Amino acid sequence: MNRFPHRGLLMFCLLAAGIGQALAHSADEHAGHNTAPAKTQESAQVKFADVALVDQNGKAVRLEKDLVTNKIVVMGFIYTSCTTVCPVVSSIMGKVQKQLGARVGKEVQLVSISIDPQRDDPKRLNDYARSFQNGPGWSWLTGTPQSVTETLKGLGTFSGDFKNHAPLIMVGDGNSRHWTRYYGFTDPTVLTREVEKLSGQRNAHAKHTAIAMESQP
């Protein structure tokens, strides 16, 4: 005999209530963020605006000239007052940094660009970066609203409402204008594989060029 005839009904009610609370929490937590883009990745061509930006140490930089050229780049877009999507994006990039190890800062450059430059000054970025960055080779950038807007438009990532931005990380070879955009919360290993692929293509090209030069009379 079932001594607790209502146990199944009680468990069902508790489960339903828990799911309802979780959904309500999730909806509230991600309000203002587009976390479910239609596609997960796409190839893209970018244009780097020749404008002055500033990194988390207060150093003036030009994105293409100082950080992208001759590097394989992993680039994310965040703002420091975001407490949901942006920390996840930054955590993903932090895991990429750990997976790539000492190559970051040499062959590979990580870049995070604030999409809220009015509030994100270098000090705020520096404080924020400490939670995710482990070692050199990761630049956190801000600037004037105009320079950041021009930068984002060139990269094809500008949104008129920064609070409604989709999670996005880009990977590309700074020596070409062909990049891949990864939407959503991408597995860090997927991003690392793309870095490895670009590195292999670069090395193969360099070897091919060297052989061609040696064969010239």
C-alpha positions, -999 to 999 in steps of 0.1 A, spaced: 0 0 0 12 35 -8 16 52 26 20 86 8 -6 87 -19 0 124 -26 38 122 -28 37 120 -66 14 150 -69 35 170 -44 67 163 -62 51 173 -95 39 206 -80 73 213 -65 91 205 -98 67 228 -117 72 256 -92 109 252 -94 109 253 -132 87 283 -132 110 302 -108 141 292 -129 124 305 -161 114 337 -144 149 342 -131 164 334 -164 141 359 -182 148 386 -157 186 379 -157 189 381 -194 165 410 -200 179 433 -226 203 407 -241 198 387 -273 211 354 -262 196 332 -290 209 345 -323 197 328 -355 232 315 -365 261 303 -344 289 314 -367 296 332 -400 325 344 -420 330 381 -421 352 408 -436 362 436 -414 375 471 -416 396 486 -389 388 523 -381 420 543 -378 410 559 -345 427 563 -311 415 539 -284 429 534 -249 437 501 -230 431 491 -194 465 506 -185 457 540 -199 479 535 -230 467 550 -263 465 523 -290 455 519 -326 436 486 -329 450 474 -362 485 488 -360 493 480 -324 473 448 -316 460 431 -347 487 432 -374 508 400 -375 487 384 -348 460 358 -347 433 376 -327 404 365 -305 381 395 -299 351 399 -276 327 427 -268 316 435 -232 307 463 -208 317 462 -171 282 468 -156 268 438 -174 263 410 -149 250 382 -171 262 378 -207 294 397 -206 311 378 -177 303 345 -195 319 359 -227 350 371 -208 352 337 -190 352 319 -223 380 341 -235 399 335 -202 396 297 -209 410 303 -244 439 321 -229 446 292 -206 444 267 -234 468 286 -256 492 293 -228 524 313 -236 513 318 -272 490 346 -260 511 377 -262 533 364 -289 515 348 -318 480 353 -304 464 385 -291 432 387 -271 411 419 -273 380 429 -254 363 461 -265 339 479 -242 306 488 -259 298 513 -231 327 538 -234 308 565 -215 312 546 -183 340 521 -189 372 541 -184 406 523 -181 404 519 -144 370 502 -145 383 479 -173 415 471 -153 395 462 -122 371 441 -144 400 423 -162 414 410 -130 386 385 -127 393 369 -161 428 376 -173 457 354 -165 489 366 -180 499 391 -208 485 394 -243 450 405 -235 440 442 -241 408 457 -228 399 487 -249 377 518 -245 378 553 -259 356 582 -268 320 572 -278 328 583 -314 360 563 -317 344 532 -302 313 535 -325 336 538 -356 355 508 -344 324 486 -339 309 497 -372 341 487 -390 340 453 -373 303 449 -381 294 446 -345 277 480 -337 244 480 -319 224 511 -312 214 497 -279 245 482 -262 223 465 -235 207 445 -263 239 431 -278 242 394 -286 271 374 -272 298 375 -298 335 365 -302 355 370 -333 386 351 -344 408 361 -373 443 365 -387 454 401 -385 472 398 -418 440 392 -437 405 408 -435 387 374 -433 373 367 -399 348 344 -383 321 356 -359 309 332 -333 275 340 -318 263 328 -284 283 311 -257 309 293 -278 329 264 -264 364 277 -258 378 246 -275 361 256 -307 378 290 -306 411 275 -298 408 251 -328 401 281 -351 433 297 -338 452 265 -345 438 263 -380 448 299 -388 482 293 -373 486 262 -395 475 281 -426 500 309 -418 529 285 -413 520 267 -445 519 300 -464 553 310 -450 568 277 -459 554 279 -494 568 314 -498 602 304 -485 604 274 -510 593 297 -539 621 322 -530 647 295 -528 638 281 -562 642 315 -579 675 318 -600 
